[in-house]
Amino acid sequence: MDALAIVILVVVLGLVFDFTNGFHDTANAMATSVATGALKPRVAVLISAVLNLIGAFLSTEVAATVSGGIVKEGQGGIEITPVMIFAGLVGAIMWNLATWYVGLPSSSTHALFGGLIGAAIVGSGFNAVDWANVISKIALPALFAPIVAGLVAMVATYSAYMITRRATTRGSDRGFRYGQTVSASLVSLAHGTNDAQKTMGVITLTFVAAGYQHSGTSPQFWVILACALAIAAGTYSGGWRIMRTVGKRITEVTPPQGFAAEASSAATILVSSHLGFPLSTTQVTTGSIVGSGLGKRLASVRWGTFGRMVAAWLITVPAAALVAALASFIVGTGAIGTVVVVVAAVAGMAAFWFLSRRHPVTKETVNDDEDVLARKPATVSVGGAK
């Protein structure tokens, strides 16, 4: 298949991934605010979408890490092709949709990197991946960031309850509800500075690999704009399935907890974006919510749900890598193989969407328990499919 056609496919698929990243990660910023009633669901996703859009323009440090830090650049140029990047995106998107369908807040970041790593290994061997950068800029931040965010949230929650214990016993948590509007907005802004840049980096990497852009250069403005719009549109679509898990199934979130968790997440993500660490905002916000639960009452965290999330985190990279490796192998057979992968990817996306319509979660039911949802008729809106 023509090289330009592959580049166009990668750009389109990259924006599709960015859209899935948006609705997959809406819960990171807004789940606690929606769960406590600080923000109405549709207002929450609108605020999040706008701030994701703005945040995407504030920095390109993470994009530089993705475009030049994961795959090596040898004497003969970059050791990855647009075909491999295309296959990597297929693996990342399929994993995002699978975890969204079951309501698990897995890492879109690690799905993307897993896809790229799997495709690169099949296409160019293990030496194509810069493992030192993978460990220092991806693996270690993924390990420590949620722990740090959780500890900060735990201390902040405990302090909030100690300082305002007399006021909260009278039911006066209005100040924290207002505070959540600000803290949740900061998380959305931070999310835009980190996650939108990952797709920018992938598209830039594709242009470099295809010879359309010099190695080491920043994303072009139209790439930044397109990625910002894609992740904002995905965010606005809702992501209600994952929002219900994050807001209702980890711990019963109160306004002081929600404010502490959101503030801790925003600080961690913004610092990491400044340093160029493409960490998982999902893991950071989940760590913060767990920490806020521990700060309120040790027994308030549902460890079974958290354990399933951790299991999903552990298999995200290898699962996305396996799908991407298979796609890379098929695409490597030629034009027919590329067509087969495109058709299979579209069919997979459609399948997850139709399956989600059977058991929808909407803005009206996002705060309902599972037994309540089971008794409700399966009416669907367009937003509910996301």
Phi, psi and omega in degrees: 000146182302141183299320180297322179297320178295319179299317178297317177300319180296317180299314180297312182293326177298319178290326174297316177300317180299321178297314179295325176299321180298307182283340176289328187251006177305322182299331181304321184267321195246353185300316183290323178294322177290320182295324181274351182084009179294328178226143172291145184308310184290326175295320181299313183288332176293313178300315181298319180296315181296317182285330172299319179298314180293316182300330181296339182266356189276340184200155174230018182296318180293321178300322179295322178296317181292316185283337183228006186243348184263318181252136184291154171244111182267189181297326180272012181104189184294139186265039176213150182246162175303329179298318180293320179296319176303313180296322179297321178293324177301313179298319181293317182294317181298320179291319177302314182291322180296314181287327175298318183299319180272001176077026180261124179280073177277177187268115172296327178300310182288331174297317179295312181292323176299317178299314180296319181295314180298317180293321181294321180296316179294320184281323187228359180094172184296333182289348180288340183263133176275088187295330178296317178291324178300319181287312187284325186253352180236302186294310182294315175300324179296328180283315189270328185301312179294330178292314179297313180298321179295317179295318179297317180295322180297313180295318181296319180294315179300317180295320180298317180290326179290317183290323187248023187299326180288321181291320183289334177292338176270005179081016183267089178240019184298323180299320178291326177297317176295320179298326179297328177301319180287313184293321178294324177295322178296322178296319178297317178298316179296321179300319178296323180290342184252302190284322180298330182289338182294319177289324174303317180295321180294316180294319177297319177301321179295316180296321178295315181297327181272356179085012180268354182209145181286146178296140178088359180271160182278164176299144177289157186300319182294330176292316178300314181296314182297318180292321178298316180293321182294315182289328177293318178296319178296320178298316182293336181292343169121296185065038189296329183298315180284327179300322178296320179296311184292319185278333189239339190254349178273311177201155175285108188272129173256164181306316178299320177296314181299317179297316181296316181296315182293318180296320179295318180297314182300316181297316181296315183292318181296319178297317180295321178297320180296325181275354179083020179270115180278066185283171179273113177294332177298313182293323179296311183292324177295317176300320179294319180293319176298316179299321179293326176293319178292326180291334180273309184197126187303329184273003189274351180271131177273096188290334177297314177296316180297322179297321177295324177295315180299319178300319178295321178298319184293328183261000182300308182298308180295324180294311178296323180296320180295315179297316180294323179296318177296315179298319179297320179296316181292315180297327180295346179282348178130194184299320180296320178298321178297316179299318179300315181294318179299314180297317180296320180294315179297319179297320178295317178299315181297321181297314179296322180295315180292323177297322181294335180289340180288326179226075187284153170236124184241179178295335178283333186248006187297332181261006179279152173283165183297323182292328176292317180298323182295334182272350183272147177293147186276063174277146189230137168248168180298318179294330182293337179288350178248000000 
